[in-house]
């Protein structure tokens, strides 16, 4: 049966050029004695936007694996799929992030709910979760309210899982369930009951991606109460352990942090609690590699930087359209976006400093960073030119990708 190592790293590669440099991050961590499972993730939305196919992600990863002589396990993640979109990924992927966000809030049939409520009656009242100081009180009303919100979503996760298993065979792929791209976070009690629902529908999730308290905006730091996150994250770890025992879920089940790239202020919490409780985690970095490509092209100057300036100018005229699909994971103050004419007066180094996530740099602009993050569609509209520029400037871009993933992410999370 396929299993993730304790630590796993989801790496987005939207244009399938950077797998070699991303793998270097894993190899560098290995030199420090840390095993991290590499997972290349790309969503249906990203494939559709760019005009790529899942087999392209697989081919790029396979090439880098072969060239590096890498002999440990690695995965291709069909990111944010559901029953409507999963078929596209069945032949190329061996990791499936089943996204149930669109089903949350839809009520399941009465019989489904009654079956689940009946199964959960022993948990009505006070439940004591080992490792947590306070007991949780679950009433039948609470149980029904949470079932109304999440049971149908869990049922659809089960249907999607069955579709994958029928094609791939049991134990031949990793299952993740995600519910992070929604307006409201799930409480630890809700997480417990959601895990009960996944057990009820026989979904052997190895990772679960809840929505945490605070904002997990694309490519920028965490916004929220650090202490509240600390309490919630630790409670979720204990809840998962308890749910594994109660509902027969896989013993390796762990938390997945989506939109986890660049959440520097909570990385020490994740690392410390993981070590304290000897727990792993899966972290997804998504579009941060695309941003490093833009940074690299800016630093390359000439026609490469001209392409970046043109892309930014086009993004400014399409802010609302570019941001709409990411409404729950993006916050841009348009008044703080530099104009196209201002950027035209910048050097490539200026633009790189505005975009690169080093908050101490006086030029850093989180609004510009978020806009470019969702602007990858504009590069796809000029894909031949973009691909050529990436190939011409492969070394400078690749070094940016590696520095970002290793120095700013892997070292802070995994490497002592």
C-alpha positions in Angstrom: 0.0 0.0 0.0 1.3 3.4 -0.9 2.0 5.7 2.1 3.5 9.1 2.5 6.5 9.6 4.6 6.1 11.7 7.8 6.8 14.9 5.9 5.5 15.5 2.4 5.9 18.6 0.2 3.3 19.6 -2.4 5.1 21.5 -5.2 3.1 23.3 -7.9 4.8 23.6 -11.3 2.2 25.4 -13.4 4.3 25.5 -16.6 6.2 22.2 -16.1 9.7 23.7 -16.3 11.0 23.5 -12.7 10.7 19.9 -11.6 14.5 19.5 -11.6 15.0 22.5 -9.3 12.1 21.5 -7.1 13.6 18.0 -6.6 16.9 19.6 -5.6 15.0 20.9 -2.6 14.2 17.4 -1.6 17.7 16.2 -2.2 19.2 19.0 -0.2 17.0 18.2 2.8 18.0 14.6 2.4 21.6 15.6 2.9 20.6 17.1 6.2 19.0 13.8 7.2 15.4 14.7 6.6 13.2 12.6 4.3 10.5 14.5 2.5 8.2 12.9 0.0 7.9 15.1 -3.1 4.4 15.6 -4.5 3.9 17.5 -7.7 0.4 19.0 -7.6 -1.6 20.8 -10.3 -5.4 21.4 -10.3 -8.0 21.0 -13.0 -8.5 24.7 -12.9 -4.8 25.3 -13.6 -4.6 22.7 -16.4 -7.7 24.3 -18.0 -6.3 27.8 -17.7 -3.0 26.9 -19.2 -4.1 24.4 -21.7 -1.9 21.6 -20.3 -2.8 18.0 -19.4 -2.0 15.9 -16.3 0.3 13.8 -18.4 2.5 16.9 -18.9 3.0 17.2 -15.1 3.9 13.5 -14.9 6.3 13.7 -17.8 8.2 16.7 -16.3 8.5 14.9 -12.9 9.6 11.6 -14.5 12.3 13.4 -16.4 13.7 15.1 -13.3 13.5 11.9 -11.3 15.4 9.9 -13.9 18.1 12.6 -14.4 18.7 12.8 -10.6 18.6 9.1 -10.1 16.1 9.6 -7.3 15.0 6.2 -6.0 12.5 7.0 -3.3 8.8 7.4 -3.6 7.2 10.4 -5.3 3.7 11.4 -6.3 1.6 13.3 -8.9 -1.4 15.0 -7.2 -4.6 15.5 -9.0 -5.3 18.6 -7.0 -8.8 19.8 -6.0 -10.7 17.2 -8.0 -14.2 16.0 -7.5 -16.5 13.5 -9.3 -17.0 15.9 -12.2 -13.3 16.3 -12.9 -11.4 13.3 -11.6 -11.5 11.2 -14.8 -9.0 13.5 -16.5 -6.4 12.6 -13.9 -6.9 8.8 -13.5 -4.2 7.6 -15.8 -1.5 10.1 -14.7 -1.9 10.6 -11.0 -1.3 8.5 -7.9 -2.3 11.1 -5.3 -5.8 12.6 -5.4 -6.9 15.6 -3.4 -10.7 15.2 -3.3 -12.1 18.7 -2.9 -15.5 18.7 -1.2 -15.9 22.5 -0.8 -18.6 22.8 -3.5 -20.8 20.2 -1.7 -20.6 21.7 1.8 -24.0 23.0 3.0 -25.9 20.7 0.6 -28.2 18.5 2.6 -28.0 14.7 2.2 -31.1 12.5 2.0 -32.9 11.8 5.2 -32.0 8.1 5.3 -28.3 8.9 4.9 -28.5 11.4 7.8 -30.4 9.0 10.1 -27.9 6.2 9.4 -25.1 8.5 10.4 -26.8 9.9 13.4 -27.6 6.4 14.6 -23.9 5.4 14.2 -22.8 8.5 16.2 -25.2 8.2 19.1 -22.5 6.8 21.4 -20.7 10.1 21.1 -23.6 12.3 22.2 -22.6 13.9 25.5 -19.1 14.7 26.8 -16.2 13.2 24.8 -12.7 13.3 26.3 -10.0 13.5 23.6 -6.6 12.2 24.9 -4.1 15.1 25.0 -6.7 17.9 25.3 -7.5 19.5 28.6 -11.2 20.2 27.9 -13.9 17.8 27.0 -16.2 18.5 24.1 -19.9 18.3 24.6 -21.8 17.0 21.6 -25.6 17.3 21.5 -27.9 15.7 19.1 -28.8 19.1 17.7 -25.1 19.9 17.1 -24.7 16.5 15.5 -27.6 17.1 13.1 -26.5 20.7 12.3 -23.0 19.5 11.4 -24.4 16.6 9.4 -26.6 19.0 7.5 -23.4 21.0 6.7 -20.9 18.2 5.9 -22.5 14.8 5.4 -23.3 15.2 1.7 -19.8 16.4 1.1 -18.4 13.3 2.8 -20.7 11.1 0.8 -19.5 12.7 -2.4 -15.9 12.2 -1.3 -16.8 8.5 -0.9 -18.3 8.4 -4.5 -15.1 10.1 -5.9 -12.9 7.7 -3.9 -14.8 4.7 -5.3 -14.4 6.0 -8.9 -10.6 6.3 -8.3 -10.3 2.9 -6.6 -12.2 1.2 -9.5 -9.6 2.5 -11.9 -6.4 2.5 -9.9 -7.0 -0.4 -7.5 -7.1 -0.3 -3.7 -3.9 0.9 -2.0 -2.3 2.2 -5.2 -2.8 5.9 -4.5 -2.9 8.5 -1.8 -6.2 10.0 -0.8 -6.5 13.5 0.6 -9.7 15.3 1.4 -9.8 19.1 1.3 -12.3 21.6 2.5 -10.1 24.7 2.8 -11.4 27.0 0.0 -14.6 27.9 1.9 -15.5 31.1 3.9 -15.6 29.6 7.4 -13.0 27.5 9.3 -14.0 24.1 10.7 -13.8 23.8 14.5 -12.0 20.8 16.1 -15.4 19.2 16.9 -16.5 19.7 13.3 -13.2 18.1 12.1 -13.9 15.1 14.4 -17.3 14.6 13.0 -16.1 15.1 9.4 -13.5 12.4 10.0 -16.4 10.2 11.4 -18.3 10.8 8.1 -15.2 9.9 6.0 -15.0 6.7 8.0 -18.7 6.1 7.5 -18.3 6.4 3.8 -15.1 4.3 3.7 -12.8 7.0 2.5 -9.2 6.0 3.7 -7.8 9.6 3.8 -4.1 9.8 4.5 -4.3 13.6 4.7 -7.0 16.1 5.6 -7.0 19.7 4.7 -9.4 21.7 6.9 -9.8 25.5 6.7 -7.9 26.9 9.7 -8.7 30.1 11.6 -7.2 33.2 10.0 -6.5 34.0 6.4 -4.4 31.7 4.2 -4.1 34.0 1.2 -2.2 32.8 -1.9 1.6 33.3 -1.7 1.7 35.7 1.3 2.1 35.3 5.1 -0.6 34.2 7.5 -3.0 36.8 8.7 -4.7 36.1 12.0 -4.2 35.4 15.7 -1.0 33.3 16.0 -2.0 32.0 19.5 -5.5 30.9 18.2 -3.8 29.1 15.4 -1.5 27.3 17.8 -4.3 26.1 20.0 -6.4 25.0 17.0 -3.6 23.2 15.2 -2.6 21.2 18.4 -6.3 20.4 19.0 -6.6 19.1 15.4 -3.6 16.8 15.9 -5.2 15.3 19.0 -8.6 15.0 17.2 -7.0 13.2 14.3 -5.4 10.6 16.7 -8.7 10.0 18.4 -10.6 9.7 15.2 -8.1 7.2 13.8 -8.8 5.0 16.9 -12.6 5.5 16.7 -13.3 5.2 13.0 -10.7 2.9 11.6 -9.0 5.6 9.5 -5.4 5.1 8.2 -2.9 5.3 11.1 -0.7 7.7 9.0 -3.6 10.3 8.6 -2.1 13.8 9.0 -2.9 17.4 8.5 -2.4 19.1 5.1 -1.8 22.8 5.0 -3.2 24.2 1.8 -2.2 27.6 0.5 0.7 26.8 2.9 3.4 28.6 0.9 4.9 31.6 2.6 3.0 31.3 5.9 6.3 32.1 7.6 4.8 33.4 10.9 3.1 30.0 11.6 5.9 27.8 10.4 7.6 27.7 13.8 4.3 26.6 15.4 3.8 23.8 12.8 7.4 22.6 13.3 7.3 22.8 17.1 4.0 21.0 17.4 5.0 18.3 14.9 8.1 17.6 16.9 6.3 17.8 20.3 3.7 15.2 19.2 5.9 13.3 16.7 3.4 14.1 13.9 4.0 14.7 10.2 2.2 17.1 7.9 1.7 17.7 4.2 2.4 21.3 3.0 1.3 22.6 -0.4 3.2 25.4 -2.0 1.1 25.8 -5.2 1.8 28.9 -7.3 4.9 30.1 -5.4 7.1 28.5 -8.1 5.4 30.5 -10.8 6.2 33.7 -8.9 9.8 32.7 -8.8 9.8 32.2 -12.5 8.6 35.8 -12.8 11.2 37.0 -10.4 13.9 35.2 -12.4 12.7 36.7 -15.7 12.8 40.1 -14.0 16.3 39.7 -12.9 17.3 38.4 -16.4 16.4 41.8 -17.8 16.0 42.6 -21.5 13.2 40.9 -23.3 12.5 38.7 -20.3 11.8 41.7 -18.1 9.8 43.4 -20.9 7.5 40.3 -20.9 7.0 40.7 -17.1 6.2 44.4 -17.4 3.7 43.7 -20.1 2.1 40.9 -18.1 1.8 43.2 -15.1 0.2 45.9 -17.2 -2.4 43.4 -18.5 -3.0 42.2 -15.0 -3.9 45.7 -13.8 -6.7 45.8 -16.4 -8.1 42.4 -15.3 -7.9 42.5 -11.5 -11.5 41.5 -10.8 -11.5 38.7 -13.4 -8.2 37.2 -12.3 -9.1 37.3 -8.6 -12.7 36.0 -8.9 -11.8 32.2 -8.8 -9.7 32.8 -5.7 -12.0 35.0 -3.7 -11.7 33.0 -0.4 -7.9 33.0 -0.6 -6.9 36.4 -1.7 -7.0 40.0 -0.4 -5.7 42.8 -2.7 -5.9 46.5 -1.9 -5.9 47.9 -5.4 -5.0 51.4 -4.1 -1.6 49.9 -3.2 -0.8 48.5 -6.6 1.8 50.5 -8.5 0.7 51.7 -11.9 2.0 50.3 -15.2 3.8 53.5 -15.9 5.5 53.5 -12.5 6.7 49.9 -13.1 8.0 50.8 -16.5 10.5 53.0 -14.7 11.7 50.2 -12.5 14.7 48.0 -13.0 14.3 44.2 -13.0 15.8 44.1 -9.5 13.2 46.6 -8.4 10.4 44.4 -9.6 12.0 41.3 -8.2 12.2 43.0 -4.8 8.6 44.0 -4.9 7.5 40.5 -5.8 9.9 38.3 -3.8 8.5 37.4 -0.3 11.0 39.1 1.9 8.8 41.3 4.1 11.8 43.2 5.5 12.6 44.5 2.0 11.3 48.1 1.7 10.1 47.4 -1.9 8.1 44.2 -1.0 4.4 44.6 -2.0 2.0 41.9 -0.9 -0.7 43.3 -3.2 1.4 43.1 -6.3 2.5 39.6 -5.2 -1.0 38.3 -4.9 -2.0 39.9 -8.3 0.9 38.3 -10.1 0.1 35.0 -8.3 -3.3 34.8 -9.9 -2.0 36.3 -13.2 -0.4 33.1 -14.6 -3.3 32.9 -17.1 -1.7 36.0 -18.8 1.5 34.1 -19.3 -0.5 31.2 -20.7 -2.0 33.6 -23.3 1.5 34.0 -24.7 2.7 30.5 -23.9 5.2 30.1 -26.7 7.1 33.3 -25.8 6.9 32.5 -22.1 8.3 29.0 -22.6 11.1 30.3 -24.8 12.0 32.9 -22.2 12.1 30.3 -19.4 14.3 28.0 -21.5 16.7 30.9 -22.4 17.0 31.9 -18.7 16.7 28.5 -17.1 19.6 28.8 -14.7 18.7 32.2 -13.2 15.0 31.2 -12.9 15.8 27.7 -11.5 18.1 29.2 -8.8 15.2 31.4 -7.7 12.9 28.4 -7.5 15.4 26.4 -5.5 16.3 29.3 -3.1 12.6 29.9 -2.5 11.6 26.3 -1.8 14.7 25.3 0.2 15.8 28.5 2.1 12.4 30.0 2.7 10.3 26.9 3.1 12.0 23.5 3.6 14.7 24.9 6.0 12.1 26.6 8.2 9.7 23.6 8.3 11.7 20.4 8.1 15.4 21.0 8.6 16.9 21.9 12.0 
